[in-house]
């Protein structure tokens, strides 16, 4: 049954629409090779692809990443033509094999269709590498696995030495010497020695069954018995799925807040209305898009931040309505894992403005020092200790003498004025303390985020 399930995951059937000699032709999926340009269509993706032309593409990546919300994908930015493509760097333009395309353009002509270039096929795709890891998995060897072989070797040597000693010392009939020697060898190497491992695993399986726990791989019990420290990745494991918006504060507002020892996160809640500069930043600095039914699609942080501004509305990919006024996007730069920032250039009230959002330590380096609040770095570190997921927002007037197609993020992400902090929080699951306590009672120490550990 498990082999059949793996086969169903690995098998690739169907056809693909490929651009050949300027025309779209339908070929078998097994005939598609890296470098082919394919027309996207709803359904499972069987290749790793990079989008080069699209209007709206929504992808379900839950099979690979566990992300429960659809992800909007965009074509490669021509301004990044000097950079080498990489799936992680250009994640927002990458469709991985094993994911599902939920929405895409239905254009039949090359000019109207959503197109992507194939980068990997077969076992070299993200799905293929994942299946290869599953099929080639080898149980981790512990110190016990290597030392037991040494112990067996020592016992065999001891048995051989005693066997020779018995034959050399006993001068009796060979038959008597043989049986006495076998008795000595059986004492050194008990015949029931291998069953010790099997019996212990069997007893452990029965004990687990009494607790309504079924073990499909009994060797895993021996591995579990070796665990002395457990590591948790927090989000979705110790905390609930999703993230909650807490507040958006100007730098000086954060300085005026006092923390409570019993409920530190409550000190980040401000009763005043969000500053207008931060409201605009939350409304425009994101990667959200609209699905076919008008729902917001994008990262949870962006969705919660956008929803915190009641008078904002996403009209289309290039326009946002804020307080009844339209704000036009001139350029967008997706989140970059190296710079830890994302930025946009907008036109509002005939003014062209830059908004940058990212990690506080990254934003702090890009801002004019005089615009930063006092004890900026200390406040950012304290928020992490208080269980707050904090982002920073900065802004500047656009004054680059280049056309929008030539502007790079390095041109605009400098000499910024600090706007404020945006605070989010992951709520801890109700049963998390009981789980940690059970591990401690089993003499297993656990390591997780400091704030969750204190709770």
VOGU-3710 file (C-alpha; in Angstrom, 3 decimals, decimal comma):
1> xxxxxxxxxx> 0,000/0,000/0,000  2,777/2,458/0,889  4,660/1,585/-2,322  1,505/2,279/-4,320  1,053/5,642/-2,589  4,653/6,601/-3,399  4,123/5,587/-7,013  1,052/7,801/-7,235  3,101/10,702/-5,897  5,934/10,097/-8,348
11> xxxxxxxxxx> 3,996/9,326/-11,510  3,617/12,220/-13,958  0,777/11,959/-16,440  -0,944/14,400/-18,756  0,034/17,052/-21,236  1,547/20,533/-21,185  1,139/23,575/-23,441  4,609/24,492/-24,711  5,711/27,386/-26,909  7,513/25,917/-29,927
21> xxxxxxxxxx> 8,569/28,047/-32,906  6,295/30,891/-31,850  3,196/28,744/-31,425  1,580/27,002/-28,476  1,544/23,222/-28,965  0,368/20,457/-26,654  2,957/17,797/-25,818  3,235/14,995/-23,295  4,635/16,170/-19,977  7,517/13,715/-20,242
31> xxxxxxxxxx> 8,711/15,559/-23,364  9,117/18,881/-21,538  12,752/19,826/-20,806  14,410/22,705/-18,892  14,335/25,850/-20,993  10,901/25,213/-22,474  8,375/28,024/-22,139  4,997/26,657/-21,033  1,577/28,226/-20,816  0,235/28,024/-17,283
41> xxxxxxxxxx> -3,119/26,409/-16,602  -4,935/25,491/-13,377  -3,948/22,166/-11,834  -0,933/20,384/-10,410  2,495/21,663/-11,418  4,923/18,922/-12,415  7,933/21,132/-13,134  9,883/23,822/-11,336  9,098/27,001/-13,271  9,869/30,703/-13,235
51> xxxxxxxxxx> 7,094/33,084/-14,309  8,077/35,442/-17,119  4,641/36,802/-18,072  1,427/36,855/-16,052  -1,467/38,963/-14,844  -2,654/36,980/-11,832  -1,351/33,612/-10,643  -2,435/32,022/-7,356  -0,640/28,900/-6,136  -1,413/26,485/-3,305
61> xxxxxxxxxx> 1,952/25,536/-1,737  0,545/23,611/1,228  1,855/20,269/-0,090  5,465/21,513/0,142  5,567/24,285/2,744  2,435/23,739/4,834  1,267/27,304/4,103  -2,526/27,149/4,390  -3,246/30,294/2,359  -2,775/30,605/-1,418
71> xxxxxxxxxx> 0,282/32,538/-2,560  0,194/35,134/-5,318  3,013/34,830/-7,845  4,365/37,612/-10,056  6,648/37,631/-13,118  10,329/38,423/-12,849  11,103/42,114/-12,504  13,032/43,488/-15,522  14,955/45,699/-13,081  16,594/42,512/-11,722
81> xxxxxxxxxx> 17,970/41,521/-15,125  21,516/41,936/-13,809  20,941/39,265/-11,142  21,182/35,496/-11,592  17,928/33,635/-11,073  17,671/31,540/-7,914  14,515/29,817/-6,570  14,984/31,278/-3,084  15,971/34,787/-4,162  13,101/34,947/-6,660
91> xxxxxxxxxx> 10,647/32,923/-4,618  7,734/35,188/-5,513  8,219/34,278/-9,198  8,863/30,556/-8,710  6,318/27,750/-9,065  7,593/24,471/-7,619  6,631/20,992/-8,701  4,154/19,465/-6,277  2,209/22,703/-5,821  -1,189/23,444/-7,356
101> xxxxxxxxxx> -2,016/26,397/-9,593  -5,412/27,677/-8,435  -5,859/30,667/-10,717  -4,083/31,933/-13,815  -4,824/33,687/-17,062  -6,955/31,872/-19,623  -5,523/33,614/-22,691  -5,014/31,380/-25,700  -2,551/33,632/-27,530  1,064/33,976/-26,461
111> xxxxxxxxxx> 0,597/37,701/-25,854  -2,353/37,149/-23,471  -1,330/33,910/-21,748  0,533/33,465/-18,456  3,924/32,036/-19,383  6,701/30,415/-17,361  10,079/28,954/-18,246  10,854/25,437/-17,012  13,954/25,323/-14,777  13,919/21,731/-13,483
121> xxxxxxxxxx> 12,142/18,490/-14,352  11,877/14,978/-12,928  13,870/14,128/-9,809  15,654/17,495/-9,902  12,485/19,405/-8,995  11,509/20,369/-5,443  9,000/17,511/-5,403  11,555/15,079/-6,841  14,190/15,976/-4,255  11,632/15,545/-1,479
131> xxxxxxxxxx> 10,663/12,067/-2,721  14,333/11,115/-3,133  14,930/12,045/0,495  11,990/9,848/1,541  13,087/6,850/-0,535  16,772/7,093/0,406  16,163/7,755/4,098  18,546/5,974/6,427  17,966/5,734/10,142  20,331/7,956/12,031
141> xxxxxxxxxx> 23,141/5,964/13,636  23,573/6,641/17,320  26,564/5,907/19,491  24,805/2,726/20,616  24,658/1,396/17,024  28,417/1,693/16,546  29,411/0,532/20,020  27,217/-2,600/19,954  29,238/-3,863/17,003  32,434/-3,327/18,982
151> xxxxxxxxxx> 30,966/-5,179/21,980  29,936/-8,136/19,807  33,422/-8,245/18,308  35,003/-8,285/21,785  32,645/-11,081/22,898  33,495/-13,133/19,795  37,227/-12,711/20,484  36,675/-13,701/24,115  34,708/-16,766/23,038  37,460/-17,808/20,614
161> xxxxxxxxxx> 40,152/-17,411/23,296  38,172/-19,409/25,875  37,442/-22,068/23,264  41,145/-22,556/22,644  41,872/-22,522/26,387  39,296/-25,258/27,032  40,775/-27,538/24,365  44,320/-26,895/25,578  43,611/-27,318/29,314  41,157/-30,213/29,307
171> xxxxxxxxxx> 42,973/-33,422/28,491  39,800/-35,479/28,485  37,905/-37,086/25,614  37,349/-34,688/22,702  33,591/-35,103/22,923  33,550/-33,946/26,558  35,900/-31,056/25,704  33,648/-30,017/22,803  30,461/-29,849/24,863  32,251/-28,033/27,707
181> xxxxxxxxxx> 33,658/-25,536/25,176  30,159/-24,954/23,713  28,875/-24,298/27,230  31,575/-21,662/27,709  30,836/-20,034/24,324  27,089/-20,027/25,101  27,838/-18,284/28,366  29,899/-15,576/26,662  27,485/-15,204/23,705  23,968/-15,984/24,992
191> xxxxxxxxxx> 21,698/-17,313/22,192  18,893/-15,093/23,489  20,966/-11,905/23,206  19,322/-10,746/19,899  15,849/-11,257/21,351  16,562/-8,705/24,078  16,221/-5,900/21,519  13,100/-7,394/19,940  11,328/-8,116/23,233  11,988/-4,613/24,580
201> xxxxxxxxxx> 10,563/-3,022/21,422  7,517/-5,297/21,539  6,788/-4,386/25,156  7,189/-0,698/24,305  4,711/-1,055/21,408  2,104/-2,560/23,753  2,608/0,225/26,262  2,104/2,823/23,539  -1,050/1,053/22,335  -2,546/1,383/25,813
211> xxxxxxxxxx> -2,122/5,146/25,358  -3,811/4,939/21,927  -0,511/5,520/20,103  0,245/3,339/17,085  3,845/2,923/15,939  4,274/1,998/12,259  8,072/1,736/12,496  9,167/-0,069/15,637  12,784/1,022/15,142  11,623/4,544/15,877
221> xxxxxxxxxx> 11,030/3,528/19,502  14,752/2,883/19,966  15,439/6,320/18,490  12,862/7,965/20,777  14,518/6,356/23,770  17,704/8,246/22,922  16,061/11,687/22,877  17,330/13,941/25,639  16,603/17,373/24,187  13,614/18,467/22,091
231> xxxxxxxxxx> 13,626/21,528/19,801  10,411/23,255/18,714  9,967/25,644/15,789  7,260/27,568/17,706  4,888/28,736/14,947  2,119/26,195/14,415  3,707/23,799/16,925  3,685/25,586/20,262  1,658/28,546/19,035  -1,534/28,780/17,041
241> xxxxxxxxxx> -1,574/29,059/13,266  -1,651/32,603/11,961  -0,614/35,865/13,545  -2,480/38,662/15,293  -2,004/42,395/14,790  -1,187/44,133/18,080  -0,374/47,746/17,250  1,483/50,208/15,049  3,481/52,700/17,102  5,660/55,692/16,405
251> xxxxxxxxxx> 9,110/55,437/17,894  8,427/57,907/20,693  5,127/56,205/21,507  7,023/52,996/22,194  9,454/54,832/24,467  6,559/56,138/26,566  5,027/52,720/27,141  5,808/50,812/30,313  5,934/47,031/30,415  4,002/44,912/32,835
261> xxxxxxxxxx> 5,823/41,979/34,405  2,736/39,770/34,305  1,622/40,663/30,789  4,487/42,230/28,847  2,734/42,103/25,477  -0,068/44,348/26,752  2,435/47,206/26,972  2,597/47,302/23,166  -1,098/48,085/22,796  -1,755/51,770/22,195
271> xxxxxxxxxx> -5,186/53,318/22,638  -4,456/56,192/20,241  -5,268/56,065/16,540  -2,509/54,756/14,293  -0,314/57,522/12,915  -1,331/58,568/9,377  2,151/57,805/8,007  1,974/54,260/9,369  -1,580/53,825/8,083  -0,455/54,616/4,555
281> xxxxxxxxxx> 2,559/52,337/4,973  0,386/49,428/6,111  -1,978/50,084/3,198  0,655/50,050/0,457  3,792/48,207/1,616  2,742/44,585/1,122  2,534/41,789/-1,455  -1,234/41,286/-1,353  -3,391/40,607/-4,384  -7,047/39,843/-5,044
291> xxxxxxxxxx> -8,392/36,419/-5,892  -11,144/35,902/-8,466  -13,777/36,208/-5,723  -12,254/39,398/-4,296  -10,498/37,871/-1,275  -7,119/39,168/-0,117  -4,322/36,722/-0,925  -0,832/36,923/0,514  1,312/36,511/3,605  -0,485/36,511/6,962
301> xxxxxxxxxx> 1,598/39,458/8,214  0,574/41,559/5,203  -3,093/40,577/5,460  -3,345/41,357/9,169  -1,477/44,658/8,790  -3,649/45,751/5,854  -6,833/44,779/7,713  -5,758/46,948/10,660  -6,419/50,047/8,532  -10,237/50,147/8,152
311> xxxxxxxxxx> -10,289/52,926/5,550  -8,030/51,154/3,032  -9,072/48,936/0,127  -7,087/47,092/-2,491  -8,670/47,957/-5,847  -6,332/46,050/-8,163  -2,679/45,071/-8,540  -1,607/48,690/-9,065  -4,065/50,755/-7,040  -5,032/51,125/-3,390
321> xxxxxxxxxx> -7,827/53,259/-2,007  -6,933/55,039/1,245  -9,484/57,252/2,965  -11,319/57,681/-0,339  -8,179/58,681/-2,253  -6,450/56,490/-4,827  -2,803/55,589/-4,381  -0,966/54,312/-7,456  1,928/51,849/-7,358  4,862/52,894/-9,510
331> xxxxxxxxxx> 7,236/50,086/-8,508  7,304/47,166/-6,066  10,254/45,273/-4,633  9,454/41,937/-3,012  10,836/40,892/0,366  14,518/40,013/0,083  15,969/37,531/2,573  19,419/39,091/2,323  18,408/42,697/2,975  15,390/41,642/5,116
341> xxxxxxxxxx> 13,316/44,434/3,558  10,547/45,018/1,060  9,746/48,373/-0,498  7,311/50,194/-2,777  7,226/53,455/-4,709  3,805/55,126/-4,793  2,136/58,264/-6,120  -0,224/59,956/-3,640  -1,515/63,518/-3,943  0,928/64,117/-6,825
351> xxxxxxxxxx> 3,795/63,189/-4,490  6,062/60,213/-5,215  7,022/58,482/-1,973  9,029/55,431/-0,931  7,906/53,094/1,838  10,191/50,375/3,197  9,215/47,645/5,654  11,436/45,021/7,239  13,325/43,768/10,257  14,116/46,540/12,776
361> xxxxxxxxxx> 17,862/45,900/12,639  17,812/46,194/8,822  15,627/49,307/8,772  17,768/50,946/11,441  20,837/50,752/9,179  18,948/52,402/6,298  17,518/55,319/8,293  18,967/58,715/9,016  20,286/58,378/12,610  18,509/61,521/13,789
371> xxxxxxxxxx> 15,120/60,056/12,777  15,522/56,968/14,966  13,972/56,961/18,462  16,218/56,785/21,484  17,415/53,298/22,460  16,181/51,940/19,114  18,127/48,672/19,166  17,383/47,999/22,837  13,639/48,450/22,252  13,743/46,072/19,277
381> xxxxxxxxxx> 15,523/43,389/21,322  13,115/43,859/24,218  10,116/43,305/21,946  11,493/39,906/20,931  11,929/38,962/24,599  8,327/40,036/25,216  6,995/37,676/22,537  6,306/40,391/19,963  7,028/39,836/16,274  8,082/43,331/15,318
391> xxxxxxxxxx> 8,617/45,015/11,958  9,834/48,531/11,306  8,546/51,015/8,733  10,466/53,873/7,122  9,715/56,374/4,372  11,390/58,885/2,093  10,626/61,186/-0,811  11,561/59,643/-4,159  14,310/61,701/-5,792  16,141/59,231/-8,056
401> xxxxxxxxxx> 16,862/60,539/-11,556  16,040/57,281/-13,343  13,063/55,823/-15,135  11,011/53,411/-13,054  12,202/50,418/-15,095  15,801/51,243/-14,180  15,291/51,906/-10,471  16,752/49,263/-8,146  16,047/48,738/-4,480  19,555/49,970/-3,656
411> xxxxxxxxxx> 18,585/53,348/-5,146  15,667/53,879/-2,769  16,559/51,940/0,381  18,846/54,557/1,893  18,589/57,875/3,718  15,149/56,936/5,062  13,136/58,559/7,835  11,910/56,188/10,509  8,103/55,979/10,668  7,399/53,466/13,428
421> xxxxxxxxxx> 7,084/49,886/14,647  4,429/47,346/13,603  3,773/44,718/16,256  2,284/41,246/15,819  1,963/38,235/18,084  1,537/34,456/17,857  -0,868/33,241/20,536  0,346/30,171/22,414  -1,758/26,991/22,275  -3,648/26,060/25,426
431> xxxxxxxxxx> -2,036/22,601/25,685  1,562/23,771/25,153  2,496/23,991/28,878  1,197/20,437/29,458  3,280/19,103/26,562  6,454/20,761/27,836  5,747/19,473/31,350  5,305/15,907/30,036  8,708/16,114/28,357  10,300/17,322/31,569
441> xxxxxxxxxx> 8,745/14,451/33,516  10,270/12,085/30,953  13,710/13,586/31,618  13,700/15,306/28,206  14,756/18,938/28,224  13,183/21,220/25,620  14,534/24,237/23,789  12,273/26,838/22,211  11,848/30,581/21,994  12,753/32,333/25,236
451> xxxxx> 9,394/34,046/25,619  7,406/30,801/25,123  9,750/29,010/27,494  9,098/31,602/30,201  5,349/31,285/29,701
//
